[in-house]
Amino acid sequence: MDIKAYIESGILEQYVIGTLSPADHAAVEKNILLYPELASEVESIEIALETYAKHQGRKPKLTEDQLIQNLHKTHPVSSNQAKSSVSKSSSWPTYLLGILAVGLLGYIIFQNNRVSESRQLNQRLQFTLDSLRNQCTQTEFQNNILLQKLNLLNEAGSKFLKLPGTALSPQSFASVIIDSTGKKLFFDFAGLPKPPTGKQFQLWAIQDGKPVDMGVVSNDLIGSVNFSEKTFIDHAQAFAVTLEDEGGKASPTLEQLYVIGNVL
């Protein structure tokens, strides 16, 4: 397993915030047991999230000037002492400033690292959020398509017909909703594969035993759940899809017949 790629995928953040499916959640837990690096990363994410949530409530720390002022208040130097022991009195604050400078530098480095880690975590969480939004959008779109399909099927005189794949492509399929009352045809080409470059699927109706050209199928409709309305064909006996040269042909290439279904 590529541990770095696995971590950067954002799946550990989804695991921590609880947005994974049960199967994915179980898979991540198994990987955590197998790879200590993942367990360490999960712990870091949990700590970072907790720290980030508490960050706004912290009181600001004293600045360097305030620290120095407090030190001078705690260890005042009189003018007489300064005159009698200039070297000794001036070296003591310098020594303290050196300690403060080192401490302040360490603090700044520590905070910069924390900010960098928080920024990376935020980016990964944002990526996860965007992915979840995209999934929701796709799910909503598919639900709308299914609702549209259900509404069409509820129309009086409507029926659903599946066009199964042929021996050339048994895994392929298409479907059509025939609205005989409204004289409408709605095709779904979600089960067709993407055509090769220079090729395009073409739709046919079989009427009185002869193929009738119903136009080429837009590549945007291939492999996606969507309905495309086509010109109604009276008394169609079957519908079929063949793979043709881009732009279509006047007659179908039967050797490239992908799906066909009889109208019952």
LOPARO-731218 format. One record per residue (C-alpha): x, y, z; residue number from 0. Coordinates in steps of 0.02 Angstrom, whole numbers, plus 50000, padded with zeros to 5 digits. Each point is the difference from the previous one (the first is absolute). Example, Ala and Ser with C-alpha at 12.3 -4.5 7.8 and 13.67 -1.06 7.14 Angstrom:
{node {50615,49775,50390},0}
{node {50069,50172,49967},1}
***
This chain:
{node {50000,50000,50000},0}
{node {50057,50177,49960},1}
{node {49982,50073,50176},2}
{node {50029,50180,49944},3}
{node {49870,49991,49862},4}
{node {49877,49914,50118},5}
{node {50020,50139,50129},6}
{node {49987,50140,49871},7}
{node {49839,49925,49929},8}
{node {49903,50072,50146},9}
{node {49923,49834,50051},10}
{node {50074,50010,50176},11}
{node {49913,50168,50030},12}
{node {49836,49921,49944},13}
{node {50034,49855,50119},14}
{node {50028,50119,50146},15}
{node {49845,50107,49967},16}
{node {49894,49845,49965},17}
{node {49943,50027,49820},18}
{node {50060,49834,49927},19}
{node {49886,49857,49952},20}
{node {50004,49850,50118},21}
{node {50104,49901,49874},22}
{node {50127,50140,49976},23}
{node {50006,50031,50188},24}
{node {50041,49817,50031},25}
{node {50133,50003,49863},26}
{node {50085,50152,50078},27}
{node {49999,49919,50173},28}
{node {50083,49846,49926},29}
{node {50134,50107,49917},30}
{node {50031,50094,50163},31}
{node {50036,49835,50087},32}
{node {50118,49948,49860},33}
{node {50095,50164,49982},34}
{node {50057,50096,50157},35}
{node {50028,50156,49892},36}
{node {49813,50010,49969},37}
{node {49960,49981,50185},38}
{node {50121,50142,50037},39}
{node {49923,50109,49865},40}
{node {49823,49969,50068},41}
{node {50059,50051,50173},42}
{node {50079,50158,49927},43}
{node {49838,50043,49910},44}
{node {49898,49978,50159},45}
{node {50121,50109,50099},46}
{node {50005,50132,49863},47}
{node {49811,50008,49990},48}
{node {49986,50018,50189},49}
{node {50137,50132,50003},50}
{node {49921,50095,49857},51}
{node {49831,50000,50087},52}
{node {50076,50069,50162},53}
{node {50118,50124,49914},54}
{node {49878,50145,49997},55}
{node {49971,49990,50187},56}
{node {50182,50019,50054},57}
{node {50064,50158,50083},58}
{node {50141,50088,49908},59}
{node {50174,49973,50073},60}
{node {50110,50143,50060},61}
{node {50101,50087,49867},62}
{node {50190,50014,50011},63}
{node {49989,50183,50056},64}
{node {49877,49954,50138},65}
{node {50115,49860,50059},66}
{node {50149,50118,50007},67}
{node {49900,50132,50093},68}
{node {49947,49869,50128},69}
{node {50179,49945,50022},70}
{node {50057,50179,50031},71}
{node {49861,50022,50127},72}
{node {50054,49840,50087},73}
{node {50187,50043,49996},74}
{node {50017,50191,50005},75}
{node {50174,50077,49988},76}
{node {50035,50162,50098},77}
{node {50101,50142,49926},78}
{node {50134,49982,50137},79}
{node {50020,49815,49962},80}
{node {50014,50039,49816},81}
{node {50140,50124,50031},82}
{node {50096,49885,50117},83}
{node {49981,49839,49900},84}
{node {49959,50044,49820},85}
{node {50070,49840,49929},86}
{node {49908,49885,50120},87}
{node {49831,50089,49991},88}
{node {49999,50011,49810},89}
{node {50049,49819,49970},90}
{node {49857,49927,50102},91}
{node {49856,50070,49892},92}
{node {50099,49952,49845},93}
{node {50011,49822,50063},94}
{node {49813,49999,50032},95}
{node {49964,50073,49829},96}
{node {50104,49861,49923},97}
{node {49896,49870,50089},98}
{node {49840,50089,49949},99}
{node {50058,50012,49820},100}
{node {50036,49814,49991},101}
{node {49835,49959,50083},102}
{node {49905,50119,49888},103}
{node {50083,49928,49845},104}
{node {49954,49824,50054},105}
{node {49822,50056,50034},106}
{node {49986,50082,49828},107}
{node {50067,49843,49914},108}
{node {49879,49893,50099},109}
{node {49853,50111,49957},110}
{node {50049,50007,49816},111}
{node {50003,49811,49995},112}
{node {49830,49993,50084},113}
{node {49930,50126,49876},114}
{node {50073,49902,49854},115}
{node {49925,49838,50065},116}
{node {49832,50085,50028},117}
{node {50005,50073,49824},118}
{node {50036,49829,49924},119}
{node {49862,49922,50104},120}
{node {49878,50136,49947},121}
{node {50044,49970,49818},122}
{node {49970,49814,50017},123}
{node {49837,50029,50094},124}
{node {49945,50123,49865},125}
{node {50042,49870,49867},126}
{node {49895,49873,50095},127}
{node {49856,50124,50016},128}
{node {50006,50040,49814},129}
{node {49997,49814,49960},130}
{node {49849,49974,50111},131}
{node {49912,50148,49918},132}
{node {50034,49927,49828},133}
{node {49932,49832,50056},134}
{node {49843,50085,50066},135}
{node {49979,50096,49836},136}
{node {50019,49841,49898},137}
{node {49878,49907,50112},138}
{node {49874,50141,49987},139}
{node {50017,50000,49810},140}
{node {49974,49812,49989},141}
{node {49849,50012,50116},142}
{node {49924,50133,49888},143}
{node {50026,49889,49848},144}
{node {49918,49853,50089},145}
{node {49856,50112,50051},146}
{node {49981,50058,49820},147}
{node {50000,49818,49944},148}
{node {49868,49956,50130},149}
{node {49890,50145,49945},150}
{node {50015,49946,49819},151}
{node {49953,49821,50043},152}
{node {49848,50062,50096},153}
{node {49933,50084,49844},154}
{node {49852,49908,49923},155}
{node {50053,49895,49851},156}
{node {50185,49999,50049},157}
{node {50108,49845,50008},158}
{node {50182,49961,50034},159}
{node {50108,49898,49880},160}
{node {50176,49937,50032},161}
{node {50119,49975,49855},162}
{node {50121,49860,50052},163}
{node {50176,49979,49932},164}
{node {50040,49886,49854},165}
{node {50136,49867,49988},166}
{node {50118,50140,49943},167}
{node {49979,50092,50166},168}
{node {49896,49898,50123},169}
{node {50033,50120,50144},170}
{node {49924,50147,49905},171}
{node {49820,50057,50017},172}
{node {49885,50147,49966},173}
{node {49820,50038,50043},174}
{node {49853,50095,49929},175}
{node {49837,50068,50070},176}
{node {49863,49997,49869},177}
{node {49859,50125,50028},178}
{node {49871,49944,49872},179}
{node {49871,50126,50060},180}
{node {50114,50152,49993},181}
{node {50095,49933,49848},182}
{node {50169,50014,50087},183}
{node {50156,49892,50013},184}
{node {50131,50018,50138},185}
{node {50164,49904,49987},186}
{node {50130,49965,50135},187}
{node {50174,49948,49939},188}
{node {50084,49977,50171},189}
{node {50047,49820,49961},190}
{node {50100,50035,49843},191}
{node {50191,50010,50001},192}
{node {50094,50154,49943},193}
{node {50026,49985,49811},194}
{node {50176,50001,49926},195}
{node {50068,50158,49921},196}
{node {49917,50032,49832},197}
{node {49850,49891,50042},198}
{node {49825,50039,50061},199}
{node {49847,49900,50050},200}
{node {49846,50013,49889},201}
{node {49820,49964,50049},202}
{node {49880,49904,49889},203}
{node {49816,49954,50002},204}
{node {49940,49844,49909},205}
{node {49839,50045,49909},206}
{node {49913,49877,49882},207}
{node {50158,49895,50006},208}
{node {50114,50141,49941},209}
{node {50124,50108,50100},210}
{node {49953,50183,50023},211}
{node {50140,50121,50045},212}
{node {49965,50091,50164},213}
{node {50165,50096,50006},214}
{node {50168,49981,50084},215}
{node {50018,49994,50189},216}
{node {50094,50144,50082},217}
{node {50156,49939,50091},218}
{node {49945,50105,50150},219}
{node {49855,49878,50026},220}
{node {50109,49845,49998},221}
{node {50031,49920,50169},222}
{node {49895,50126,50097},223}
{node {49824,49987,50070},224}
{node {49904,50120,49890},225}
{node {49848,49999,49886},226}
{node {50003,50063,49822},227}
{node {49838,50031,49907},228}
{node {49994,49938,49821},229}
{node {49874,50018,49859},230}
{node {49854,49882,50025},231}
{node {49989,49853,49879},232}
{node {49827,49927,49974},233}
{node {49983,49812,50005},234}
{node {50185,49969,50035},235}
{node {50033,49814,50018},236}
{node {50171,50018,50082},237}
{node {50139,50122,50044},238}
{node {50187,49971,49977},239}
{node {50168,50087,50017},240}
{node {50151,49973,49887},241}
{node {50177,50070,50003},242}
{node {50034,50102,49843},243}
{node {50126,50125,49932},244}
{node {49981,50170,50080},245}
{node {49849,50089,49926},246}
{node {49903,49840,49967},247}
{node {49951,49902,49845},248}
{node {49846,49978,49892},249}
{node {49986,49816,50043},250}
{node {50057,49904,50156},251}
{node {50158,49895,50009},252}
{node {49927,49840,50070},253}
{node {50172,49933,50046},254}
{node {50011,50146,50123},255}
{node {49829,49972,50081},256}
{node {50019,50034,50187},257}
{node {49821,49995,50069},258}
{node {49827,49956,49934},259}
{node {49829,49977,50079},260}
{node {49830,49954,49931},261}
{node {49846,50105,50039},262}
{node {49875,49885,50082},263}
***
